Amino acid sequence: MDNSLKELAADMVLALLDIMVILQIEENPLIGIALVALLKTVTRDHSIRISLILLVLVLGLSRNHSS
């Protein structure tokens, strides 16, 4: 696959994961927006950002499930 297509696919996945993080933090969506903005500024590598966002989603879901 072409490198630009890989980057485009990674950008689309990141956009969907960003939306999921914002929607998951129901109590205060501003925290989700701030978290997404922080992740975008701290990490430039797509695979690291995807991993961190998935970690946030898993931890958030486990926190909601245990409540």
N, C-alpha and C positions, 0 to 999 in steps of 0.2 A: 504494500500500500504506500502511496506517496506520503511524504512527510507532512505536507500541508493538510492532507486529508486526516492524518492522525491527530494533528493539532486541532482541527475543526471538530473532530469527534470528541476529543478530550474537553474542549471548551463547552460543547453541548452537554456533556455529562456533568461537568462542573456547574453549569447553570441550573440544571435540574436538581442537583444535590444542594446547591445554595437555597433554592426555593423550598426544598424539603426541610432544611434546617430552620428557616424562618417560620415555616408553618408549624413545625414541631414545638417550638417554644411558644406555647399558647398564652401563657400568663403575661409575658411582656415581649412582643415581637421586636422591639427595639434592641433587645439583647441579641437576638438572632441576627439582625442586620449588622450590629457592631461586630459580632463574631465573624460573620462572613467577610466584612471589610478588613478585619484584622488578619484573617487567613490569607486574603488576597495580597495584602501588603507584605506579610512576613515571608511567604513562600512563593517562589516563581516556578518551581517544578510541578508539573501537573500531577504526577503520581503521588507526590507527598501531600499536595492539597486534597486530592481525592481520599487518601488514607486518613488524613486528619478529620475531614468532614464525615466520613463513614464512622470514625471513632466517636465523634460527637453525637451522631444519630443513634448509634448502638447504646451509648451511655444514657442518652436521653430516654430512649425507649425502655431500657431496663429500669430507670428511675421511675418512669410513669407506670410501669408494670408492677413494681414493688409497692407502690402507694395504694 
